[in-house]
Amino acid sequence: MRTPSRFLFAAPQARFNATGWLVIALLCAALLYGFYRMVAAFIIDGDPLIFFISALVAWLVIASIRGNRQWRVHLRTLAQQRRDYSICDFARSFDSREVDTWIIRAVWNVLSEGVNRDGPDGFTVPIFADDRLADEFMLEDDEDLLDTLEEMAHRAGRSTELLGTEGFSGPVITVRDAVLLLNALPMTGERKGRMWTAV
């Protein structure tokens, strides 16, 4: 029988290593030290420019925190509105004779990882085929979208070599567009080897 989609390939390993984390830690330390020096200079010298720069930085931080809270409220509302839906409803949006079920599950899993929240205050957002990638998943940037498509393709066992080339570059506006684009990509050799499983 055909291998069920629950046997997707594992997510690709993060490319970040210890050196990357060290660079980020050093950058954060440099930023904190710079902020400390600005505050100290304002206290000692009373330079108004330093005060305005500090106020701008504080405003940007507060705006970012507020934006994240609003986004979380939006996702929680969406989860509440869609509480009766599941991956089964999502899968029924596609013809399983034409669309590889591995792709359907890979798209669901990858997008879910970006919007679902764990913990006691967590929630799960069911995905609809006509959800817009920019609106519901913040995939507005072409590079972010391509990275996400590559991860989906990897998990579904589809070659990523053609992604971004003519005929395989979009427009990818909705989740349905992403599924159909990935479905048009050729299978990898490893995926072909997993097409069938013994009963």
Disulfide bonds with the S-S distance in Angstrom:
none
